[in-house]
């Protein structure tokens, strides 16, 4: 179950921050644009981005991956394989 109301643009990313987690968006060699979300203990999601993906699309995929980690304990890792 998602942790925040859907009225927020990225409710699960907000919940992650509220729970003292973090996320980083940017260059992670050799991936030109990646997003990595972690709580205080584990990486929850790391979707890699196609080179032409808009930031809002990447954040939307990160939001969905964090929701999947929270709701189903399924962790996305497209960076490390």
SVG drawing of the C-alpha trace seen along z (x, -y; Angstrom):
<svg xmlns="http://www.w3.org/2000/svg" viewBox="-5 -17 36 26">
<polyline fill="none" stroke="black" stroke-width="0.4" points="0.0,0.0 1.3,-3.4 2.4,-5.5 1.1,-8.9 -2.1,-10.3 -2.1,-10.2 -2.8,-13.9 1.0,-14.5 2.8,-14.3 5.2,-11.6 3.7,-10.4 6.1,-7.4 9.2,-9.6 7.8,-12.0 7.3,-9.2 10.8,-8.0 12.2,-11.4 9.8,-11.7 11.2,-8.3 14.8,-9.7 15.5,-7.9 16.9,-9.6 17.1,-9.5 19.7,-10.7 19.1,-11.4 22.0,-11.9 25.0,-10.4 26.1,-7.0 28.8,-5.6 28.2,-4.3 24.5,-5.3 23.9,-8.8 20.8,-9.3 19.9,-7.0 17.7,-7.3 18.6,-5.5 16.3,-5.4 17.4,-4.1 16.0,-3.9 18.3,-4.0 19.3,-0.4 18.8,0.7 18.5,-0.3 14.8,-0.2 14.9,-1.1 17.4,-1.9 15.7,-2.4 18.2,-3.3 16.9,-5.8 17.0,-5.7 19.1,-8.6 16.2,-10.6 13.8,-10.1 12.5,-13.3 13.2,-13.9 9.5,-13.7 9.2,-10.3 12.3,-9.0 10.8,-10.4 7.5,-8.7 9.3,-5.4 11.2,-5.9 8.0,-6.6 6.4,-3.4 9.5,-1.4 9.5,-2.8 5.8,-2.0 6.5,1.6 9.3,1.9 7.0,0.6 3.9,2.5 5.3,5.8 8.9,5.9 10.0,6.1 13.2,4.1 14.0,2.7 17.7,2.7 18.2,1.8 21.7,0.4 23.5,3.4 21.5,6.0"/>
</svg>
